[in-house]
């Protein structure tokens, strides 16, 4: 998929995200990381948002790269904007296809959770149920805790209230009470 030289190859994405970055930067990035991802990978993200080529599904690592580009990168590139969630549905589709192909168990254990995060980011309770099951099977307590917390929010509200302002949604009184709690949102 090198029609555009700015579009990254899947293995470059995996190397950058999984080998060059420290794991703590995945969820609490240093300030310059968002700008770097936007500069280097925005074209890749937009290309995959239009169409996910077969090359991004040929191997477990390629599938992993597609999910990272569609689920994780927008949260960095478009932080605090509605665009941060715009390709969640595509990431979820790719994660489902990857799981059907068994790609999650064919990558190293410390990378599997990226296949499961699109389920956790979904505002559908069935996806949340699957997220909890996947993280429970993974057996990593921290990831399971987050999955359970995301599930509880969707169970209680049917959506993530912390996204409401960004997405132009009106918060209910119950959601406002929740958002006023320390540590509410993700």
Protein Blocks (a to p, Z undefined) as FASTA:
>chain_A
ZZbfklccfklmmmmmmmmpcfklmmmccfklmmmmmmmmmmmmmmmmmoccfklmmpmk
lmmmmmmmmmmmmmmmmgoiaklmmmmmmmmmmmmmmmmnommmmpcfklmmmmmmmmmm
pccfklmmmmmmmmmmnopaklmmmmmmmmmmmmmnopafklmmmnopacdfklmmmmmp
ghiaZZ
